[in-house]
Amino acid sequence: MAKLYVEDWSPEYGAPFESDPDSLPSEADSVETAVEVRGAWEPLPGRDDGVRHVAFVDGVQRLEARLTLDDPDTGPVPGICAAYAVGASVWDREARASTFAEITVGRVAVFGDAALPELPLVPGLEYVVESAEGNDVPSLRSRLDTRRGQAETDVVRRLLLGERFVIADGRIHDLGAHDMVGYIKSHHHQYLQAAERRVVGALRAGERTPIFLIPERQFQRYSWYVRIAQVPHGHSWSGIARVEAPEAIGIERARILADRTAALLPLAAMPLHMDARAPQNLVPIAALEKELRRWLGDEGLVRRALREAVHGAPTGATA
């Protein structure tokens, strides 16, 4: 019989498990579950192989102002000014210390209806002007998401030049044969059938599922589920994260990374009382997000500078 649970995960972040009406059942149905284990699945224990440097990559973004381009011929065109910051929290396990690295800040002004107006110079702030085909907020935010995603990918590529194991927040975009994984906190797609889903629910902290292959149109990914922590009064998928790696690394290397993540990720789990997205929002990621927001600057001062640049006078001043 199904049971009802109250999520500790803060409602403002959605939910850690959500169904997605836009999921791709044709792709989910073709997931290959026998790439590592042939036959029935069972939980597999993690294994710590002693990797020293682990880099957690993430980014934050915010809308700083709503804009309107008043065109007398076509009517008002909406726009947004937004900022993003990306970077890494690098965990030196031998030194038992973490440092921030590769922090990058960017700002973008996005206008709808393919408009590309000139934005007045905002002292101390540099905005790249871009356009979106649509004129609704989701279309404008999509351009921001793309900019942030590109910046995160650039950070990952720079980190991969060193001797670091990279854990990127969200789905991976660099699909070369690199020592990296993508860390997915929320579950929007059902990749597995009922028998395999029961194994996910049976995982204990520090255990993982066998690896499965997600065949997509342009590229393929290995993936597996990990139990980050046991959540008191949680349902069977509470504390579960999905991890993915490029298919280009091969199944043997993917097995090493799967064992490694099952062992390491629970060590970085956020205590439930400390974060609205615990335990999946890991301690290094939460610390990085706080640092990145600091790099974005004071939101009130940024908005005031935008108003003064656009309107040509300090807020409240008369012409």
RODO-2510 file (C-alpha; in nm, 4 decimals, decimal comma):
residues 319
     n   res          X          Y          Z
     1     m     0,0000     0,0000     0,0000
     2     a     0,1304     0,3450    -0,0923
     3     k     0,2308     0,5743     0,1965
     4     l     0,2252     0,9514     0,2216
     5     y     0,5379     1,1464     0,3238
     6     v     0,6087     1,5099     0,4050
     7     e     0,9288     1,6223     0,2312
     8     d     1,1927     1,8030     0,4387
     9     w     1,3283     1,9455     0,1092
    10     s     1,2302     2,3135     0,0919
    11     p     0,9303     2,3697    -0,1429
    12     e     1,1019     2,6710    -0,3061
    13     y     1,3420     2,4268    -0,4775
    14     g     1,0665     2,2080    -0,6191
    15     a     1,1028     1,8503    -0,4981
    16     p     1,3855     1,5957    -0,5054
    17     f     1,1573     1,3584    -0,6945
    18     e     0,9228     1,4949    -0,9606
    19     s     0,7590     1,3463    -1,2642
    20     d     0,8252     1,5287    -1,5881
    21     p     0,5562     1,5370    -1,8589
    22     d     0,8293     1,6078    -2,1143
    23     s     1,0340     1,2976    -2,0322
    24     l     1,1391     1,0845    -2,3241
    25     p     0,9801     0,7403    -2,2775
    26     s     1,1268     0,6098    -2,6030
    27     e     1,4763     0,6726    -2,4645
    28     a     1,3943     0,5558    -2,1119
    29     d     1,2492     0,2323    -2,2479
    30     s     1,5746     0,1621    -2,4310
    31     v     1,8019     0,2030    -2,1260
    32     e     2,0485    -0,0850    -2,1117
    33     t     2,0608    -0,2323    -1,7609
    34     a     2,3009    -0,5220    -1,8285
    35     v     2,6182    -0,3245    -1,9071
    36     e     2,7815    -0,4059    -1,5697
    37     v     2,5678    -0,6827    -1,4169
    38     r     2,3857    -0,9454    -1,6181
    39     g     2,0766    -1,0779    -1,4523
    40     a     1,8973    -0,9523    -1,1439
    41     w     2,0219    -0,6366    -0,9770
    42     e     2,1224    -0,5973    -0,6137
    43     p     2,2810    -0,3100    -0,4159
    44     l     2,6583    -0,2766    -0,4567
    45     p     2,8907    -0,1301    -0,1889
    46     g     3,1048     0,1745    -0,2635
    47     r     3,4823     0,1585    -0,2538
    48     d     3,7177     0,4444    -0,1652
    49     d     4,0225     0,4237    -0,3940
    50     g     4,2034     0,7057    -0,2122
    51     v     4,1673     0,9820    -0,4731
    52     r     4,3207     1,2941    -0,3157
    53     h     4,1727     1,5988    -0,4931
    54     v     3,7976     1,6168    -0,5554
    55     a     3,6577     1,9271    -0,7305
    56     f     3,2867     2,0078    -0,6954
    57     v     3,1687     2,2427    -0,9745
    58     d     2,8505     2,4467    -0,9471
    59     g     2,6995     2,7830    -1,0346
    60     v     2,4382     3,0312    -0,9139
    61     q     2,2352     3,2899    -1,1010
    62     r     1,9878     3,5675    -1,0279
    63     l     1,7600     3,8071    -1,2128
    64     e     1,8746     4,1609    -1,1341
    65     a     1,6133     4,3652    -1,3198
    66     r     1,3206     4,3366    -1,5566
    67     l     1,3568     4,5491    -1,8700
    68     t     1,1155     4,6784    -2,1327
    69     l     1,2217     4,8016    -2,4760
    70     d     0,9442     5,0384    -2,5879
    71     d     0,9290     5,0120    -2,9674
    72     p     0,6636     5,2479    -3,1163
    73     d     0,6236     5,0248    -3,4226
    74     t     0,6039     4,6774    -3,2733
    75     g     0,5106     4,7520    -2,9131
    76     p     0,6926     4,6779    -2,5872
    77     v     0,9600     4,4082    -2,5915
    78     p     1,0452     4,2401    -2,2590
    79     g     1,3963     4,1842    -2,1318
    80     i     1,5946     4,0891    -1,8257
    81     c     1,9289     4,1751    -1,6729
    82     a     2,0797     3,8775    -1,4958
    83     a     2,4052     3,7588    -1,3424
    84     y     2,5700     3,4237    -1,2870
    85     a     2,8781     3,2987    -1,1052
    86     v     3,0440     2,9605    -1,1452
    87     g     3,3417     2,7948    -0,9825
    88     a     3,4695     2,4967    -0,7883
    89     s     3,5246     2,3853    -0,4324
    90     v     3,8379     2,1684    -0,4367
    91     w     3,8637     1,9176    -0,1517
    92     d     4,2173     1,8086    -0,0614
    93     r     4,1450     1,4921     0,1323
    94     e     4,5007     1,4463     0,2540
    95     a     4,5225     1,8012     0,3905
    96     r     4,1607     1,7840     0,5112
    97     a     4,0907     2,1258     0,3628
    98     s     3,8927     2,2825     0,0794
    99     t     3,9633     2,5875    -0,1343
   100     f     3,7616     2,7775    -0,3938
   101     a     3,8973     2,7843    -0,7480
   102     e     3,8193     2,9016    -1,1020
   103     i     3,5487     3,1485    -0,9953
   104     t     3,4006     3,3365    -1,2903
   105     v     3,1251     3,6011    -1,2904
   106     g     2,9211     3,7002    -1,5945
   107     r     2,6261     3,9244    -1,6644
   108     v     2,3805     3,9184    -1,9526
   109     a     2,0943     4,1373    -2,0750
   110     v     1,8445     3,9315    -2,2762
   111     f     1,5667     4,0811    -2,4912
   112     g     1,2757     3,9039    -2,6531
   113     d     1,1577     3,9032    -3,0151
   114     a     1,5202     3,8760    -3,1409
   115     a     1,5822     4,2386    -3,0379
   116     l     1,9424     4,3527    -2,9821
   117     p     1,9324     4,7086    -2,8447
   118     e     2,2341     4,8861    -2,7058
   119     l     2,2427     4,8820    -2,3279
   120     p     2,3778     5,1966    -2,1593
   121     l     2,7134     5,1560    -1,9857
   122     v     2,6672     5,0520    -1,6228
   123     p     2,9761     5,1578    -1,4203
   124     g     3,1481     4,8569    -1,2689
   125     l     2,9183     4,6076    -1,4412
   126     e     2,9633     4,4538    -1,7841
   127     y     2,6547     4,3065    -1,9503
   128     v     2,6577     4,1032    -2,2716
   129     v     2,3451     4,1816    -2,4747
   130     e     2,1701     3,8814    -2,6294
   131     s     1,8327     3,8097    -2,7840
   132     a     1,5776     3,5313    -2,7566
   133     e     1,3225     3,4310    -3,0178
   134     g     1,0344     3,4271    -2,7716
   135     n     0,9156     3,7107    -2,5527
   136     d     0,8174     3,5262    -2,2357
   137     v     1,0271     3,4972    -1,9210
   138     p     1,1069     3,1246    -1,9719
   139     s     1,2576     3,2073    -2,3138
   140     l     1,4685     3,4850    -2,1664
   141     r     1,5815     3,2693    -1,8738
   142     s     1,6766     2,9936    -2,1171
   143     r     1,9493     3,2194    -2,2595
   144     l     2,0751     3,2810    -1,9070
   145     d     2,0755     2,9073    -1,8377
   146     t     2,2756     2,8498    -2,1564
   147     r     2,5345     3,1118    -2,0589
   148     r     2,5750     2,9655    -1,7118
   149     g     2,5975     2,6117    -1,8492
   150     q     2,8725     2,7120    -2,0913
   151     a     3,0651     2,8797    -1,8101
   152     e     3,0378     2,5691    -1,5895
   153     t     3,1623     2,3502    -1,8757
   154     d     3,4634     2,5822    -1,9181
   155     v     3,5443     2,5490    -1,5464
   156     v     3,5222     2,1697    -1,5697
   157     r     3,7597     2,1628    -1,8667
   158     r     4,0167     2,3772    -1,6871
   159     l     3,9998     2,1596    -1,3767
   160     l     4,0455     1,8434    -1,5819
   161     l     4,3895     1,9714    -1,6846
   162     g     4,5058     1,9023    -1,3278
   163     e     4,5061     1,5853    -1,1192
   164     r     4,1517     1,6256    -0,9922
   165     f     3,8393     1,4126    -0,9866
   166     v     3,5618     1,6474    -1,1027
   167     i     3,2017     1,6265    -0,9835
   168     a     2,9855     1,8648    -1,1877
   169     d     2,6456     1,9719    -1,0599
   170     g     2,3760     1,8449    -1,2949
   171     r     2,4049     1,6600    -1,6231
   172     i     2,7457     1,6551    -1,7897
   173     h     2,8073     1,8335    -2,1198
   174     d     3,1712     1,7430    -2,1835
   175     l     3,1478     1,3831    -2,3027
   176     g     3,5142     1,3106    -2,3630
   177     a     3,6980     1,0294    -2,1837
   178     h     3,7626     1,2324    -1,8680
   179     d     3,7736     1,1495    -1,4959
   180     m     3,4509     1,3339    -1,4217
   181     v     3,0900     1,2698    -1,3317
   182     g     2,7667     1,4653    -1,3256
   183     y     2,5764     1,4794    -0,9958
   184     i     2,1952     1,5039    -1,0260
   185     k     2,0083     1,5889    -0,7055
   186     s     1,6519     1,5819    -0,8416
   187     h     1,4793     1,3065    -1,0360
   188     h     1,2677     1,4210    -1,3304
   189     h     1,2862     1,1076    -1,5474
   190     q     1,2103     0,7436    -1,4756
   191     y     1,4983     0,5619    -1,6422
   192     l     1,4405     0,2191    -1,4860
   193     q     1,1709    -0,0433    -1,4867
   194     a     0,9940    -0,1641    -1,1711
   195     a     1,2414    -0,4396    -1,0762
   196     e     1,5407    -0,2053    -1,0937
   197     r     1,3550     0,0777    -0,9183
   198     r     1,2993    -0,1511    -0,6209
   199     v     1,6772    -0,1908    -0,5932
   200     v     1,7162     0,1887    -0,5804
   201     g     1,4745     0,2017    -0,2878
   202     a     1,6627    -0,0771    -0,1101
   203     l     2,0014     0,0998    -0,1170
   204     r     2,1695     0,1871     0,2118
   205     a     2,3983     0,4877     0,2590
   206     g     2,7228     0,4219     0,0723
   207     e     2,5682     0,1758    -0,1723
   208     r     2,4901     0,2117    -0,5408
   209     t     2,2956     0,0407    -0,8135
   210     p     2,4682    -0,1376    -1,0990
   211     i     2,5606     0,0860    -1,3907
   212     f     2,3119     0,1329    -1,6736
   213     l     2,3534     0,2978    -2,0136
   214     i     2,1336     0,5867    -2,1281
   215     p     2,1407     0,5897    -2,5095
   216     e     2,0519     0,9367    -2,6348
   217     r     2,0347     1,0696    -2,9873
   218     q     2,3711     1,2469    -2,9915
   219     f     2,5680     1,0700    -2,7200
   220     q     2,5490     0,8002    -2,4560
   221     r     2,6028     0,8148    -2,0807
   222     y     2,6683     0,5621    -1,8091
   223     s     2,4608     0,6228    -1,4986
   224     w     2,3916     0,4807    -1,1520
   225     y     2,2032     0,5723    -0,8348
   226     v     2,3691     0,6308    -0,4956
   227     r     2,2209     0,6563    -0,1478
   228     i     2,3776     0,9699     0,0031
   229     a     2,2259     0,9299     0,3502
   230     q     1,9488     0,7606     0,5422
   231     v     1,6702     1,0141     0,5955
   232     p     1,4621     0,9634     0,9131
   233     h     1,0964     0,9118     0,8207
   234     g     1,1947     0,9379     0,4529
   235     h     1,0420     0,7426     0,1677
   236     s     1,2397     0,4851    -0,0308
   237     w     1,3982     0,7457    -0,2630
   238     s     1,4826     1,0013     0,0080
   239     g     1,8553     1,0719     0,0057
   240     i     1,9024     0,9225    -0,3421
   241     a     2,1122     1,0966    -0,6113
   242     r     2,1857     0,9926    -0,9668
   243     v     2,5387     1,0081    -1,1056
   244     e     2,6438     0,9900    -1,4702
   245     a     2,9700     0,9618    -1,6638
   246     p     3,0609     0,9769    -2,0349
   247     e     3,0256     0,6468    -2,2167
   248     a     3,3625     0,7262    -2,3767
   249     i     3,5487     0,6270    -2,0573
   250     g     3,4477     0,2615    -2,0955
   251     i     3,2697     0,0329    -1,8522
   252     e     3,5775    -0,0605    -1,6458
   253     r     3,6619     0,3039    -1,5697
   254     a     3,2934     0,3772    -1,5108
   255     r     3,2868     0,1007    -1,2478
   256     i     3,5796     0,2624    -1,0648
   257     l     3,4052     0,6013    -1,0651
   258     a     3,0755     0,4455    -0,9557
   259     d     3,2426     0,2715    -0,6603
   260     r     3,4277     0,5935    -0,5768
   261     t     3,1174     0,8134    -0,5745
   262     a     2,9195     0,5671    -0,3636
   263     a     3,1973     0,5830    -0,1021
   264     l     3,2788     0,9564    -0,1184
   265     l     2,9446     1,1321    -0,1634
   266     p     2,8013     1,0217     0,1755
   267     l     3,1110     1,1745     0,3408
   268     a     3,0100     1,5120     0,1965
   269     a     2,6365     1,4843     0,2723
   270     m     2,4756     1,7898     0,4281
   271     p     2,3203     1,7337     0,7741
   272     l     1,9426     1,7615     0,7483
   273     h     1,9146     2,0594     0,9854
   274     m     2,1679     2,2743     0,7953
   275     d     2,0244     2,3085     0,4444
   276     a     1,6837     2,3169     0,2788
   277     r     1,8024     2,0626     0,0183
   278     a     1,9818     1,8242     0,2529
   279     p     2,1218     1,5670     0,2277
   280     q     2,1634     1,5848    -0,1520
   281     n     2,3014     1,9397    -0,1512
   282     l     2,6514     1,8393    -0,0440
   283     v     2,8555     2,0439     0,2056
   284     p     3,1191     2,1548    -0,0531
   285     i     2,8456     2,2581    -0,2981
   286     a     2,6524     2,4559    -0,0358
   287     a     2,9719     2,6364     0,0694
   288     l     3,0532     2,7119    -0,2945
   289     e     2,7049     2,8510    -0,3618
   290     k     2,7379     3,0864    -0,0649
   291     e     3,0767     3,2095    -0,1915
   292     l     2,9486     3,2558    -0,5466
   293     r     2,6540     3,4654    -0,4284
   294     r     2,9015     3,6903    -0,2498
   295     w     3,0844     3,7406    -0,5803
   296     l     2,7610     3,8600    -0,7441
   297     g     2,7631     4,1688    -0,5224
   298     d     2,4862     4,3470    -0,3373
   299     e     2,1625     4,3066    -0,5310
   300     g     2,0216     4,6435    -0,4207
   301     l     2,3327     4,8344    -0,5302
   302     v     2,3358     4,6531    -0,8651
   303     r     1,9718     4,7391    -0,9307
   304     r     2,0322     5,1038    -0,8370
   305     a     2,3280     5,1237    -1,0777
   306     l     2,1126     4,9784    -1,3565
   307     r     1,8346     5,2298    -1,2971
   308     e     2,0754     5,5219    -1,2959
   309     a     2,2416     5,4033    -1,6180
   310     v     1,9131     5,3479    -1,8009
   311     h     1,7232     5,6545    -1,6748
   312     g     2,0227     5,8885    -1,6724
   313     a     1,9763     6,0139    -1,3162
   314     p     1,9971     5,8738    -0,9637
   315     t     1,6798     5,7083    -0,8394
   316     g     1,4507     5,9733    -0,6930
   317     a     1,6255     6,2625    -0,8708
   318     t     1,4335     6,5058    -1,0868
   319     a     1,5360     6,5965    -1,4383
***
